Amino acid sequence: MRALTLATVFAAASGYLVMLVAGRALGPADYPLFATYWGAFFALGGVANGLMQEATRAVRSARVGPTPDTVRLGHAPAPDTRGHAPAPGTGGRVRLLPAGLMLGLALAAVVAVSAPAWPALGLPTFSGVGVAVMAVGILGFSLQAATAGALSGSERWGLYAVLLTVDAALRLVVAGLAWWAGDAGLGFALATVAGTLTWALMVSLSPATREALARALDVGRRRFWRNTASAMLASAGTAALVVGFPVFVTATVRESDPAPLVGAVILAITLTRAPLLVPLTSFQSAIIVYFVQRRELGPRALAAPLGLVTAVGLVGAGAAWLVGPWLIRVLFGAEFELPGAVLAALTAASVGTAALMVTGNAALAFDRHLLYNLGWWVAVLAALILLVSVPGPLDVRSAIALLAGPGIGVVVHVVGLAVIARLDPEPAR
């Protein structure tokens, strides 16, 4: 876990550096093109993360023993002493790398088919090359999601840390080369997807990675893809709320919102949320395993993670108030500067989305995919309604929507888990 922590810190720092390098290299005129391309890719990658989440749960559950739900449905025989479950009954055995390939090809097709709509959405095609780069990138991202899920579910945290580190390093190196070469855009598109080559390096160089990918799961093919589809739908909600929130902000701008404020708020949202959400995203598989190992506690297992997330968010809000304006002015320029109180409010508001990620992973670990999905989409809808309906300036509306929208989703998750535990405590055990 120490290695995973260090890898997460490096990934977060490299993400900031890529944004900084792109901003310095492209300038205010071209930077929005990079930001839009980056956001679209990782929003689509967020959908593919549903595969990683279900793979983590299924591999881990097969190792520790099946959930009562899967036993009741006849989907999961008990594992043998080596942790390899017999092939589940319904639909045949799932192999994770081919599953990642199938999903990646489907998402790549979505990218290709959507290409005619890119100009209207502000996405740069780079004469069609940008579309091809994103299609290949999302294919690699899906294969990487399968690999990450296998490593996490089998608790090979050192290898998972290597995957995170190499992924971030490749992205940073290609962004640096693009800056050095004076590239005006395509190089940064390549930097966006460069990290998705990591899965191939891991599979080719690490026998332990190949062994993890060969492990049996606790469900058969049909149940696996149903669970994955549900997790992907929820991941789409995650991507909409996390990566897509700046788009929501832009779409709900009012005539009374000055243009400089809009740009500053969007940048501030990205910067203030990253310290909480980047580590949580990297530790997502570990969080799922944490809850899988504590099924018998039910909703009580949420107390410690939610307390930690809240404490970190409050400390971050204090830091944002004190040094945030100076840091933005030095790194990005005075035109992006906002008052410390606004930066503190946006940082504190990030606790809502962070808490929703925690409760959502708990619902997934307890095999409550419908509840997981419901909480995320309720949060998305609530955040949009708040952005449109709350009076006041854009920064106030954004902070309220970021905190209260996901907060409503957290309530849905927690209440749902509590009701399920009261009515049918057996699945939690």
N, C-alpha and C positions, 0 to 999 in steps of 0.2 A: 504493500500500500504506500510505502514511502516513495517507491519508484513511480507509482501512479500519480501521487501528489506532485512530484517534481515535473512529470510529463505534462500535467494539467497546467501548472504555472508557466511552463515553457510555451505550451500551445496558446494560452491566453496572451502572453507577452508577444509572441510572434504575430498573433492576429492584430494587436495594436500596431505593431511595426509595419505590417502590410498596409494598413489603412494610412499610416503616416507617410510611408514611402509613396503610395499612390497619390495622396494629396499633394505632396511636394512635387512629384513628377508631372502630374496631369494638370494641376492648377484648378481654380474654381470652375472654369468652363467645361472641362472634360471629366472632372472627378465624378459628377452625377452619373455618367455613363458606366463607369466602373462600379459605383455603388449599386446601381440598378442590376447590373449583370451578376455581381456578387450576391445580392439579395435573392434574385430569382433562382440562382443555382442552389443556394443553401436552403431556400424554401422547398424546392423539389427534393433536395437531399433529406430534409426533415421528414418528408413523406416516407422515403426509403428507410429511415431510422426505425419505422415500425417493425421491419424485419429483424433488426438488431435486438429490439426489445423482446420480441417473441422468441427469438433464438436463445437469448440469455435465459429467459424463464424456462423454456422447454429443456435445454441442456442441463441446467441446474436442477430442475425438478426430477429429471430422470436419474440424476446422481443421488439425490437425498431421499428419493421415494416419491411416488405419485401423490397428487392431491386427492382427497376423497371424491371430488367432483369427477376427475378423470377415471378413477376406479369404478365409481358408480355407473359411468357410461361405458365402461369396458374398453377404455382407450389406452390404458397405461398399465401393463404388467409390471411387477416389481423388478428393479434392476438386479443384476447379479453382483457378485462381490467385487468385481472390478469397476463397477459403476456404468456398465454398458447395458442398458435396458434391452430386452428382446424387442424385435420390430413391432411397433404398435399395430393394432388390428385394423383400424379403419383407413382404407385408402393406401396402404403400403408405407414403407419407411421413407422418411425425408432425408435428403442429403443437402447440407446447407449451401455448398458452393454452387451446385446447379440451381438451387432455389434463388440465390443471389443473381445468377446469370439470367434466369427467366424474368425476374422483377426488373433488372437493369435494362433488358431489351425492351420491355414494355414501356418503361419510363423514357428511354431514348426515343422510342417511336412517338411518344407524346411531345417531346421536344421538337422533333422534325415536323410533325403535323401542325404544331402551333406557330411555326416560323412566319407565316404570312401576317400574323397578328402582332409580331414583335415591334415593328415601327410605331404602331399606335400606342403600345404600352411603354414606349421609351427605351426599349431594349436594343442595344447595338448588335447588329448582325455581322459587322465587319465583312460585308459582301458575301455572306453565307458561311464563311469560315467560323464565325462565332457560334453559329447554330451547331455545326459539326463538332466543335470543341466541347460545347455543353452536352451534346448527346453522348459523346464518348466519355466525358467526365461523369455523367450520372450513371452510366453503365459501371464504371469503376467504383463509384460511390456505393452502389448496391452490393457489389462483390465485397467491398470493404466492410459494409454493414454486416454481412453474413460472417465474415472473419472475426469481426469484433464481438459479435454475439457468441460465437463458439469459444473464443478465448475467455470472455467474461463468465459464461455459464460454467466453464470448467475451472474457473478461478486461477487462470494463468495470468495474474495481474502484471507480472514483469514483462511478458510479451505484449500484453495490451498497452502497457506504458511505452514500449518501443514503437508500437504502431502509431500511437498518438504523437510521439516525438518526431518520427520520420515524416509523418503526414504534414505536420506544421513546418518542419524544416524545409521540405521540398517546396512548399508554397512560398516561404520567405525567400529562399534562394532564387526562385524563378522571378519573383517580384523585384528583387535586387538587380538581377540581370536585365530585366525590362527597363528599369530606371537607368542603369549604366548605358544601355543601348539607345536611350532616348525614345523608346517606343511610346506611341501616343494612345495605345489602347489594347491592341491584340495581345501584347505580351502580358498585360495584367489579366486578360481573360484566361490565358494559359496558366498564370499563377493561381487563379481561382481554383482550377481543377487539378493542379499538379500533384497534390497530396493523394489523389485517388489511385496512384500507382503503388501505394504502399502495400496493399493486400498481395500483389503479385510478388513483391520482394519477400514478404513474410512467408508466403506459401512455398516459394522456391528455395529459400535458405533455411527454413526452420522445420525440422521434422515434428516438433511439438505442436506447431500450428496445424500441420496436416493431420496430426492425431486428433486434435480438438475438433477440427471440421468433420472428422469421420465418426464422432460420437453419435449414439442414438438419442432420440428425443422422447419425451413422455407422451406424445400424441402422434396419430397417424397423419397422412398427407392432407386429407380433407379438413380435419380439425385444425391442423397447423395453418393452412391457408386461410381458414375462417378467422382464426385468432390474429394472424398477420394482417389480414384486410382490416379488421377492427382496429388493430394498433396503428396501422397506416392512416386510417381515417382520423383517429385521434392525433396522430403525429402531424397530419395536415392542419388540424386546429392549433397544435403547438407552433408549427411554422408560421401560420397566419398571425398568431399573437406575438411571437418572439421576433421572427425575421420580417414579417409583413407589417408590423405595427407602424413603422414610418410611412408606409403606403396609406394606411388608414388615416394617419395625421394629415397627409397631403390631400386626401380625398375629402376631408371634412373641414378644410380651411375656410374661414369666413372672410368677408370683405374687410372686416375690422382688424384682421390679423396682418401686421406688416410683413412683407416678404423676407426681410432679414431675420425676423423672429422665427419664421417657419424653418429656415435652414439651420438656425442655431438650435432650435428645439429638437429637430431630427438628429443632428449630430450628438446633442447632449443625451438623448434617449439611448443611442447606440453605446456611448461611452459609459454612462452610469449603470446600465444594466449588465454589461459584460462581466464585471468582477464577481457577480453572483451566478449569472446564468451560464457563463463559459465553464466554470468548474462543475456545476451541476450537470451540464450536458455531458462532459467528459466522464463524470462519475455515475452516469445514469445506470449503467449495467451493475455497478457495485451496489447502488441503492436498491435495485430490484433484488439482487442476491440477499442483501441485508433484510429485506422484508420477507423473502421466501423462507429464510432461516428463523423468522419470528412469527410465523403464521398463527401459532397458538395464542399470541397476545392480541390478535385482531387489531382494532383501531388504536389500542394503547401503544402499539409500536410506533405510532406517528409522533409521540410527544417529544422525544429527543431530537429527531431530525428537524422538526418544525421550530423548536426552540433555538437550535443552532442557526438555522437560516435567518430567523428574525434577529438574533443578536448580531450576526455578521452584517445584515442590512442596515441596522441602526448605527453600527460603528462606521460603516461606509458612508452613511448619510452625513455624519459629523465630519468625516474627512473631506467629503465633497464640498461642504459648506466652507471649510477653512482654506483648502488649497485648490479646489476645482476651477474657479475663475482664472487664477494665475496660470494654471497648467494648460487650460485651453488657449489662453492668450499666447503663451509661449510656443505651443506646438502647432496650433492651427491658425492663429491670427486673431486680432482684436474684433474682427467682424463676426466671429462665432461666440464671443463671450456672453455669458449670462450671469445674473446675480447668484451668489452662493446659496441663498435660500431656495432658489429654483432648482439648482443642481442637487441640493440636499433632498428636496421633495421628490424629485425624479428617482434618486437613488433609493430612498425609503420605499417608493412605490414599487420598485423592482421586487420587493419582498413578496408581493402578491403573486407574480408569475413564478417565482422560485418555490413558494409554498405549493402552488398548483402542480409543479413538476414533481414534488415529493409525494403529494397525496395521489397523483395519477400513477406514479410508479408503484405505490402500495396497492392500489386497486388492480393493477396489472399483475403484480406478484401474487395476489390472492385469487387470481384467475377470474377477475370481475371486469371483463373487457368492455361490456356495455356501459357499466358505470364509469369506467375510465374515459370512454368516448364522450359520454354525456357531460361530464364535468368540464372537459376542454371546450366543447362547442357552446355550452351555456356561457362560459367565460368570454369566448370570442364575441358572441352576440351581445352580451352585457357591455363589454368594452366599447363596441361600436355605438350602441345606444347612448352610452354616457358621453362619448366624444361629440355626438350630434346634439344632445339635449342639454348638457350642463352649461349654464351661463358662465361668462368670464373669458379671460384671454386664453390663448392656445396652450401656454405652459401649464395653467391651472387645470384645464380640461384634460390634458394629457396625463398629468399626475394622478388625477382622480380616476380616470379610466384605467390606468395601469395598475392601480391598487385595488379598486373596488370590483372591476370586472373579473379579474382572476380570483379575487376573494370570494365572489359568489360561486365560482367553480369549485373552490376549496370546500365550501360549505356543502355543496352537492356531494363531493367525494366522501367527506367525513360522515355526514348524516347517512349516506347510503351504506357505507361500511358498518356503521353502528347498527342500523336497522337489520342488515343481513346477519350480523353477529348475534343479534338478539333473537331473530326468528329462526335462524338455522346456524348455530355455532359450529356445527361439525366441519364445514369447509375450511374454517380458519385453523383447524387442527390437522 
